[in-house]
Amino acid sequence: MTSSPGEKSRSRVQQSVDGRPGDLSRPPVMADVARLAGVSHQTVSRVLNEHPNVRPLTRDRVLAAIRELAYRPNAAARTLVTRRTHTFGVITADTMLYGPTSMLYGFERAAHDSYFVSVASLPALDRRSMLDAVDRFLGQGIEGIVVIATVDTAVAALGHVPPEVPLVAVGCGTRASVTSVAIDNVAGAAAATRYLLGLGHRSVYHVAGPTNCLDAKERAEGWRQALRETGADEPALLVGDWSASSGYRLGTQLADDPGLTAVFCGNDTMALGVIRALAERGLRVPEDISIIGFDDVPEAGFYRPPLTTVRQDFGEVGRQALSTLVDRMSGAIPAGPRVRVAPELIIRSSAAGPPR
């Protein structure tokens, strides 16, 4: 009984893999794919690199051989040939805060189909730590770097990174003097404050994030901007640390203010603490006090009451950061452009008109 040409070819490939027919104990290599497909090593390489000068039938034959052998390209070998690692680095603070972790996730999802992502979580984003992480990444052949720079020391440290390093900062506010992608915090905070004023509140209190956080500074700026536009009174700023416990602590202070009818919180987690503190003092949300947060955490719609908040589109931040970084690597744009991503006010039931 004679064998078909394809069967003979597969038999030769199997023997070439380990010297024993039918034994695929070592991973197949590109030469095995070429033998099975009946093409040259160079043709397989062109198919893998999506070169246009390959006939459709030949491409299909090579892809079929790749599937049959379960061939996986050797990343190290391809790097030696192309001088590219298809890997990006992300430098971030060692934190579980919703904003920074969501920015990291958004970038990883955006890069997933085309790039590997290596993450350096640092205890502090100061000059020495930042430069050490950049040097480590460059030594590993990283092609570009994203820095989640949410505090002022991180942005200051970025000023010492050599300008030829392809780098994009995120979470650094909209005015940092580096190539960056950021939520328009000023616009989001102003929209939340205007919404409360539009409901009839004579003023709006603000529970802000830490003073060294650039997003917190811009949200406080947007709050002030909206108050001043309408001539509303500007209460003293209350500073928290993004945690529910700090919101609770400041909420107990607010509960003693007889003029309080509305609060804009710098994030949803602090809003949760404020709501708890007010409830313990017998104040209802929104019947007595209206509350708006910022972030739209996944649980915001399940707060009691469901929280009106400002949504950050972290997926869009990730996509814009990836696009901007690729453009920086290719030289399509110079260093310095700042991309703003618009937030969205999400109306739920924690804000209403002031009590009569």
SELUM-893688 format. One line per 8 residues: number of its first residue (from 1); their letters; for each residue x, y, z of C-alpha. Coordinates in pm, 1 decimal. Layout:
N
NUM = A = X,Y,Z; ... .
end
This chain:
356
1 = MTSSPGEK = 0.0,0.0,0.0; 153.1,332.5,-109.2; 151.9,654.3,92.6; 35.7,989.3,-36.0; 292.7,1273.4,-76.3; 142.0,1451.7,224.7; 170.9,1141.1,442.2; 532.0,1090.3,332.3 .
9 = SRSRVQQS = 606.5,1452.8,414.8; 449.8,1421.9,761.5; 645.9,1101.4,822.2; 972.5,1275.8,730.4; 888.3,1564.8,961.1; 812.5,1336.1,1253.9; 1140.7,1149.1,1204.6; 1332.8,1477.0,1177.6 .
17 = VDGRPGDL = 1191.5,1601.8,1506.8; 1344.8,1331.2,1723.1; 1486.6,1069.1,1490.3; 1205.8,825.2,1571.0; 888.9,797.3,1357.9; 576.7,930.8,1531.5; 767.7,1082.4,1824.9; 725.9,1458.5,1874.2 .
25 = SRPPVMAD = 910.3,1470.5,2206.1; 1087.3,1798.7,2122.7; 904.0,2113.3,2013.2; 881.2,2157.4,1635.9; 1101.6,2421.6,1475.3; 1055.1,2638.4,1166.7; 1239.1,2387.4,948.4; 979.0,2123.0,1040.3 .
33 = VARLAGVS = 698.9,2355.0,927.8; 883.6,2421.0,599.7; 922.8,2047.9,528.5; 559.3,1968.2,602.2; 433.3,2259.8,392.9; 680.4,2189.2,110.8; 822.7,2540.8,114.2; 1146.4,2713.9,209.0 .
41 = HQTVSRVL = 1245.9,2830.8,554.4; 1226.3,3189.9,424.7; 865.7,3143.5,311.8; 761.0,3027.0,658.2; 934.0,3332.6,804.7; 746.5,3560.9,563.8; 413.5,3407.6,663.9; 492.3,3446.4,1034.6 .
49 = NEHPNVRP = 586.8,3811.0,983.1; 275.7,3873.9,767.1; 481.6,3967.9,462.2; 253.5,4061.9,170.3; 459.7,3882.7,-98.9; 328.8,3532.7,-27.4; 69.4,3365.1,-250.2; -260.3,3291.1,-69.0 .
57 = LTRDRVLA = -241.5,2915.6,-137.0; 114.5,2900.0,-6.6; 16.7,3100.7,301.4; -273.5,2862.8,371.0; -42.6,2561.0,336.5; 208.4,2706.6,580.7; -63.6,2799.9,831.9; -209.5,2449.2,807.9 .
65 = AIRELAYR = 134.7,2301.6,881.8; 175.7,2536.2,1177.8; -157.6,2420.3,1320.0; -84.4,2052.8,1260.9; 253.1,2068.5,1433.0; 130.8,2308.2,1704.0; 434.8,2519.7,1617.3; 507.3,2827.1,1829.2 .
73 = PNAAARTL = 762.1,3084.2,1706.4; 1072.8,3116.5,1920.2; 1046.3,3467.2,2064.2; 1416.7,3486.6,2149.8; 1521.3,3386.2,1797.9; 1283.3,3636.5,1640.4; 1421.9,3909.9,1866.1; 1776.3,3836.7,1748.3 .
81 = VTRRTHTF = 1666.1,3870.9,1386.2; 1425.9,4165.7,1410.9; 1590.6,4349.2,1704.5; 1239.8,4382.6,1849.0; 1101.9,4227.9,2167.9; 738.9,4342.7,2124.7; 745.3,4415.5,2497.8; 644.1,4729.2,2685.0 .
89 = GVITADTM = 726.5,4815.8,3043.5; 488.5,4970.2,3296.2; 621.5,5148.0,3605.3; 367.6,5198.8,3882.4; 347.1,5248.4,4256.1; 286.3,4941.2,4470.5; -79.8,5017.4,4541.3; -425.0,4862.2,4528.3 .
97 = LYGPTSML = -605.8,5193.3,4472.6; -878.5,5163.9,4211.1; -749.2,5434.1,3974.9; -387.8,5318.6,3925.5; -478.7,4948.0,3909.4; -750.3,5024.1,3652.5; -503.5,5224.9,3442.5; -263.9,4928.5,3446.5 .
105 = YGFERAAH = -541.8,4687.4,3349.4; -663.2,4920.5,3073.2; -316.4,4938.6,2917.8; -259.1,4563.2,2945.9; -590.0,4494.8,2769.3; -508.9,4744.1,2493.1; -164.4,4589.8,2435.1; -280.1,4229.2,2470.6 .
113 = DSYFVSVA = -306.8,4135.9,2102.0; 28.9,4275.9,1987.4; 264.4,4322.1,2281.9; 386.2,4166.7,2604.5; 370.3,4387.5,2914.9; 625.1,4374.1,3196.8; 533.2,4552.7,3522.0; 760.5,4712.4,3782.3 .
121 = SLPALDRR = 570.9,4796.0,4105.4; 779.9,5031.2,4315.8; 742.8,5121.3,4686.4; 806.6,5485.6,4593.8; 809.4,5672.0,4263.0; 1108.3,5894.7,4340.7; 1397.6,5987.7,4112.0; 1631.6,5702.3,4206.1 .
129 = SMLDAVDR = 1362.7,5432.3,4192.9; 1227.4,5563.1,3861.0; 1568.5,5577.3,3690.6; 1663.8,5231.5,3821.9; 1340.4,5085.4,3681.3; 1395.5,5256.6,3344.4; 1753.9,5123.4,3326.6; 1634.8,4772.0,3412.0 .
137 = FLGQGIEG = 1371.1,4782.5,3141.4; 1612.6,4913.8,2878.9; 1855.5,4637.1,2969.2; 1579.8,4383.4,2901.2; 1513.2,4522.7,2553.3; 1184.6,4693.1,2644.3; 1071.5,4899.5,2345.1; 865.7,5161.7,2527.8 .
145 = IVVIATVD = 757.7,5253.0,2880.6; 431.5,5366.5,3040.3; 453.3,5529.1,3383.6; 144.7,5553.3,3606.8; 253.8,5879.3,3766.6; -26.2,5980.8,4001.6; 181.2,6184.1,4251.0; 391.1,6496.7,4202.5 .
153 = TAVAALGH = 720.9,6324.6,4294.9; 669.7,6074.8,4011.0; 619.9,6350.2,3754.0; 928.2,6532.0,3886.2; 1128.7,6208.8,3851.6; 1021.2,6172.3,3487.9; 1206.3,6494.0,3411.7; 1534.3,6304.1,3468.1 .
161 = VPPEVPLV = 1459.3,6021.9,3221.0; 1664.4,6065.9,2899.6; 1440.4,6227.1,2633.9; 1523.3,5960.8,2373.8; 1347.2,5692.2,2582.6; 996.7,5633.9,2434.8; 778.7,5705.3,2737.6; 416.8,5799.3,2808.8 .
169 = AVGCGTRA = 281.4,5898.6,3149.5; -77.7,5831.3,3260.2; -270.1,5945.8,3565.8; -45.2,6250.6,3592.2; -305.0,6519.7,3541.5; -340.7,6713.5,3218.6; -55.5,6962.0,3262.5; 254.1,6749.6,3324.7 .
177 = SVTSVAID = 543.1,6851.3,3098.1; 582.3,6499.7,2954.5; 404.0,6300.4,2686.1; 90.4,6194.2,2870.2; -263.8,6059.7,2858.1; -499.7,6162.0,3137.6; -862.9,6190.4,3235.6; -986.9,6549.8,3222.2 .
185 = NVAGAAAA = -1038.3,6574.8,3598.2; -1116.7,6945.8,3590.6; -1404.3,6893.4,3348.0; -1539.8,6594.1,3541.2; -1532.7,6768.8,3879.2; -1685.9,7085.1,3735.6; -1967.3,6881.7,3576.4; -2045.0,6709.2,3909.2 .
193 = TRYLLGLG = -2046.9,7040.6,4097.8; -2261.6,7214.1,3835.2; -2509.9,6927.5,3849.7; -2554.0,6973.2,4224.8; -2585.2,7350.5,4190.5; -2838.0,7297.9,3910.8; -3051.1,7091.0,4148.6; -3082.9,7399.6,4366.1 .
201 = HRSVYHVA = -2803.9,7359.8,4623.4; -2659.8,7696.1,4727.9; -2311.3,7551.1,4770.7; -2123.4,7220.8,4745.8; -1862.5,7089.1,4990.1; -1564.8,6891.8,4857.8; -1391.8,6592.8,5017.6; -1064.5,6583.6,4823.0 .
209 = GPTNCLDA = -786.3,6332.1,4773.9; -428.2,6380.2,4902.2; -258.2,6710.8,4825.6; 37.5,6539.8,4652.7; -192.6,6363.5,4404.8; -227.7,6539.6,4069.4; -574.6,6400.6,3997.0; -694.3,6524.7,4337.1 .
217 = KERAEGWR = -557.1,6873.1,4269.9; -736.0,6894.7,3936.5; -1065.8,6770.6,4080.1; -1046.2,7038.9,4348.7; -974.4,7292.3,4074.6; -1281.9,7186.0,3876.7; -1496.7,7209.8,4191.6; -1375.7,7565.1,4262.2 .
225 = QALRETGA = -1420.7,7663.5,3899.8; -1788.4,7562.8,3899.4; -1856.6,7741.1,4231.5; -1694.6,8063.0,4112.7; -1878.4,8057.1,3779.9; -2210.1,8072.8,3964.1; -2099.2,8294.7,4251.2; -2169.0,8019.2,4504.8 .
233 = DEPALLVG = -1999.7,8018.6,4844.7; -1672.3,7822.7,4853.3; -1648.9,7609.1,5169.8; -1312.5,7507.8,5313.6; -1153.4,7211.7,5133.9; -1159.7,6883.7,5329.1; -861.9,6658.5,5251.2; -876.8,6278.2,5274.6 .
241 = DWSASSGY = -648.0,5998.6,5157.3; -880.2,5816.8,4909.0; -988.6,5566.9,5177.7; -1339.3,5502.8,5312.6; -1207.2,5563.9,5665.0; -1094.1,5915.8,5573.4; -1433.8,5979.9,5414.3; -1600.5,5858.5,5732.2 .
249 = RLGTQLAD = -1382.8,6084.0,5948.8; -1458.2,6390.9,5735.7; -1824.9,6290.7,5712.3; -1856.6,6313.5,6090.1; -1727.6,6672.0,6070.4; -1965.1,6758.9,5788.6; -2264.5,6621.6,5979.5; -2227.4,6903.9,6233.3 .
257 = DPGLTAVF = -2256.2,7177.9,5968.4; -2615.7,7308.0,5956.5; -2559.4,7460.9,5612.0; -2457.3,7131.3,5451.6; -2683.4,7003.7,5170.8; -2442.5,6864.0,4905.5; -2099.5,6698.8,4894.7; -1876.6,6618.1,4597.3 .
265 = CGNDTMAL = -1623.2,6349.6,4689.8; -1292.1,6302.0,4511.2; -1352.9,5928.8,4471.3; -1630.6,5676.0,4530.2; -1453.8,5507.8,4820.9; -1445.2,5827.3,5027.6; -1809.2,5887.6,4930.2; -1894.7,5551.4,5086.9 .
273 = GVIRALAE = -1737.1,5661.7,5414.6; -1920.3,5995.4,5407.4; -2255.5,5821.7,5350.3; -2191.7,5589.9,5647.4; -2100.6,5881.2,5877.1; -2409.8,6079.6,5778.3; -2636.0,5777.7,5828.1; -2503.3,5728.2,6180.9 .
281 = RGLRVPED = -2604.6,6086.9,6257.4; -2956.4,6028.6,6124.3; -2901.9,6216.0,5794.7; -3048.1,6054.7,5482.7; -2896.8,6053.4,5131.9; -3030.9,6218.4,4920.5; -3331.9,6345.7,5120.8; -3112.5,6549.7,5358.5 .
289 = ISIIGFDD = -2769.2,6549.7,5191.6; -2680.6,6485.3,4825.6; -2357.0,6298.0,4747.6; -2159.3,6261.2,4422.4; -1841.8,6055.2,4384.2; -1571.9,6011.0,4120.0; -1450.2,5691.2,3946.1; -1765.7,5479.8,3901.7 .
297 = VPEAGFYR = -1619.9,5175.2,4074.9; -1800.5,4849.0,3987.2; -1986.6,4859.7,4320.4; -2110.8,5220.1,4283.7; -2448.3,5114.3,4147.0; -2498.8,4892.7,4455.0; -2431.6,5157.8,4719.5; -2730.0,5257.1,4930.5 .
305 = PPLTTVRQ = -2847.9,5465.7,4759.7; -2687.5,5392.7,4417.9; -2414.9,5651.7,4374.5; -2419.2,5935.5,4124.7; -2056.3,5963.2,4013.6; -1809.6,6063.1,3742.3; -1699.0,5768.5,3529.3; -1338.6,5738.0,3413.1 .
313 = DFGEVGRQ = -1296.9,5541.4,3089.5; -982.0,5347.5,3176.9; -1016.0,5134.3,2864.4; -987.9,5447.6,2650.2; -694.4,5570.3,2859.3; -519.8,5238.1,2786.6; -592.2,5257.4,2412.7; -475.5,5617.7,2389.2 .
321 = ALSTLVDR = -161.1,5541.0,2591.3; -75.9,5249.0,2360.7; -137.5,5453.1,2045.5; 66.8,5745.7,2177.8; 354.2,5519.2,2284.6; 367.5,5345.8,1944.3; 372.3,5687.6,1775.0; 657.2,5798.7,2001.4 .
329 = MSGAIPAG = 855.2,5484.5,1918.7; 811.5,5536.2,1545.3; 895.2,5905.4,1561.4; 551.6,5999.2,1429.1; 509.2,6248.8,1713.4; 767.5,6439.2,1919.9; 789.8,6425.2,2297.7; 544.3,6644.5,2482.0 .
337 = PRVRVAPE = 185.1,6598.4,2349.8; -83.5,6565.4,2616.3; -400.2,6366.9,2542.5; -715.8,6429.6,2745.8; -986.2,6165.2,2788.0; -1331.6,6303.3,2867.4; -1509.4,6163.1,3176.6; -1885.9,6104.2,3198.9 .
345 = LIIRSSAA = -2131.7,6203.0,3471.7; -2338.9,5898.0,3567.7; -2673.8,5994.5,3720.9; -2812.1,5759.6,3986.0; -3007.0,5832.6,4303.5; -2765.2,5976.6,4559.2; -2822.2,6336.7,4448.0; -3145.8,6535.9,4452.6 .
353 = GPPR = -3267.6,6886.0,4527.1; -3198.1,7037.2,4872.3; -3441.9,6969.4,5156.6; -3719.6,7224.4,5189.8 .
end
